[in-house]
Amino acid sequence: MIHLIRSRATKQQMEEMCQTLGAYIKLAVDVRRGVVAGGGELHADCEQLLLEDGSRQEDLWGADWNPRAQQVTFEALINIRPGQGNRSMVILDATIRERVAHIVRSLLGDM
């Protein structure tokens, strides 16, 4: 199940987002709005939910969250954006990585 998270996720939301993959949650993060969509099988599904909610494509980045380790990883197909200088599945810009990590930890961390 994919959830749109605007404020601290509930335990139930975390459990539902973990149902698909178990050990981790695929995410799309809007670095401008500070919103996360998480859950499901593909980062693109999360990305689509955020686009439908009014996010701009250039503000969306893919990541994964491991709730047990409280760790963010920054690799997703949706991150390949040559037009924005990101030619890799990994978020190359340290500032964007820091912003993604901050948003994810503040909304999903310590659950």
N, C-alpha and C positions, 0 to 999 in steps of 0.2 A: 504494500500500500504506500502511495506517495502522499506526503503531507507538505503543505505550505506552512513554514514556520516563521512567524513574525515576532514572537516573543518566546521566552524560555519553553522548550518542549516539555510536555508532560511525560511521565513514565509510560503511559499507555501509547502515546505517539511514538516514543522510542522503540517500544516493543513491536509495534505495527510496522515501523520502517525497517526493523531488523528481520522481519519474517521472510523476506525474499532471499537474502544472501546470508543471513545468520551472523557472521563475524564482523561484517562491516556494512555501511550504508553508502550508496552512491548519492551524490549531491550535485546540485547546481546552486551557485551562490551569486546573488546580485550584490556586487561590491558597492554600488551607489546607494541602493535602498536598504542594505543590511538585512536582506531576507534570504532564506534558504528553502529550497524544495528538496526533499530527501525521501528515499525509498525506491522501490521498483528495480528493474533489471538494467536499465540504461540511463546514463547521464542525460541523454537527449530527451527522455520522458520528463525528467525533472526540469530541464531547460524549457520544454514546451509549456509546462504548467506556469512557469514564471513569465514567459512571453505572453500567455493568455491573461496574466494578472497585471500586465502593464510594464514589465521590465523591458529594457532595451538590450538587444543582442550584444552590443559592445561591452555591456556591464556584467555579462554572465560568464562564469568560469566553473569548470568541473573539478570536483574533488571527491575524496572518500573519507569517511569518518569511521574509525575503529573505537567503539565505545568502551571496550574493555581496556585497551591501552591508552585511551584518551589521546589518540594520534590522528592527525590530518595528513593525507597524502594528496599530491597535486597533479595527478595524471588522469587525463580523460580525452577521448577523441574530440569532444567539443572545444578543447583548448587549442586545436590547430587553427591558427588565424594569421596567415601571412600578412594580411592587410593591417593587422595590429602589431606586427613584429614578433609574433609567437609562432614559430614554424615547427613546434614540437607538441607532443601530447602533454608534456609537463609544462606547468606555468613557469616561464623563464624569468619574469620580472619579480625581483625580491619584494618590492613594495606591494604588488598585487597578491603574492603569496602570503605576506604578513596580514593583509586586509582580510583575505579569505580565512586564514587561520583564526584571526580574532573573532570574526563573525560566527564561525562554526563553533568555536569554544564557548562563546557567550550564549549561544542558543541551544547547543546540544551537550556541552561539557558537564562532567561530574554527575552523570545520571547512573 
